[in-house]
């Protein structure tokens, strides 16, 4: 069973790099992606924004909006 992770700053330089690695790793599952409340990509599918077809969460502006619990933030 993959380890569920939540990425803060998901669309920044480091967040995107972590996301690309995580989306290629079968031992983790991206269940949450948090970004600044004014970011234009809020609500979009994170994996699609990074050019992946692996299922992942939508980008939200608050940890309270993440739909699944994460083991790693």
N, C-alpha and C positions, 0 to 999 in steps of 0.2 A: 504494500500500500504506500503510495507516494506521500512524502511529507508536505503538508499544506503550508505555503508561504504567502505573506502579504508584503508587497514592496511599497515603501514610502518614497515619494519623489520618483515615482515610476516612469515619468517621461523626461527626466533630466538625463544628463550624460551617463552617470553611474547607474541610475535606475534602468535605463534602456539596456545597458550592457549586462546587468544582473538578469534582466528579463530575457534577453536573448539566450543566455547560458541556461537559465531555468527552463525555458520552453524547449530546449534540446535535451534536457536531462529527464529520463523517465522516473527517477527517484524523487522528484519534486513536482508539486502541482501549484500553479499560481492561482490562488483563490481570492486575492484582493490586490488592488492597485490604487494607491492614494496619491493624489496630485493637488496642487494649489487650486483653490476654489475659482480662480479666474482663468484656469487653463482652457483653451478652446476645444480640447479633445475629451472633456468630461463626458461620461456616458457612453463612450465608444468602447468597442471590444479591444482589450489590450493586445492580444496576440495578433489581431489584424493590423493594428498600428505598427507592429514590429515586423510584419511580413511573414507571419507564421500561420499555419492552419490548425495548430494544436489548440484545443479548448482552453480558455482562460476567462478571467473575470472582466467586468467592465471597469473603466476608470471612474473613480468617485473622489469626492473632496474631503471625506471624513471617515475615520475608522468605523464609526457607527453605521455607515452605509454599506460596509463590506458584508456580503450576504452569507459567507461561510467562515467558520472559525479557522484561524491560522495557528500553526505551532511555532512559526518563526516570523518575526516582524522585522 
